[in-house]
């Protein structure tokens, strides 16, 4: 289980939230949404053996820009045929994970990842008496992931209410999923209004200095910015550099 630091122990009780921050534009938008709602946010960043650390560094930078404390938690997960963990497996390309064409769970699915991440978040939330956990999951583009569906979060909320001291004492810890039904373009527009530093985010499955532009995640991002009628500031920044 996570070890609490002095800074975490010193956080005052009040309107606080744990935010699961991956470094991508969805989780960054969830963080800024939570801040706009008046929450003091503590970010959890996971190093779970993913093929590159680029997104972890992005998450650190986003947390600093948002003025939020953050902690990187290192865990070990089985590769289990997951392209995000096993370098021998190719990433899907061509938007194969779209709702209209999905036939099976994509190989970018990390076994029980959100269950594991949320469990850590609940532990932290209880420890600092936070009232909410924010996660940037959404079902529109990634409906192939079973842990990105509204029914999953309803079920997990029941676990919190029945399996924690906070739940038994009726001190509710609510799992907030503000992006769950939004399209990528809608998330980008929301993030733009909230002032999300999209130039600091990272979506590419590969960890090079420049996004590959070919993996599903890059293509979803490009499509989202195009449909939102906006240019991607990350690409603009990389071009200038």
Secondary structure, DSSP 8 states (H G I E B T S, - for coil): -----HHHHT--SSSEEEEE--SSHHHHHHHHHHHHTT-EEEEEEEE-S-S-SHHHHHHHHHHHHHT-EEEEEE-----TT-TTT-TTS---BSSTT-TTT--S--TT--TTHHHHHHHHHHHHHHHHT-SEEE----SSS-TT-GGGSHHHHHHHHHHHHHHSHHHHTT---EEE-TTTT--HHHHHHHHHHHT--GGG----SS-SSS--S-BHHHHHHHHHHHHHT---HHHHHHHH-
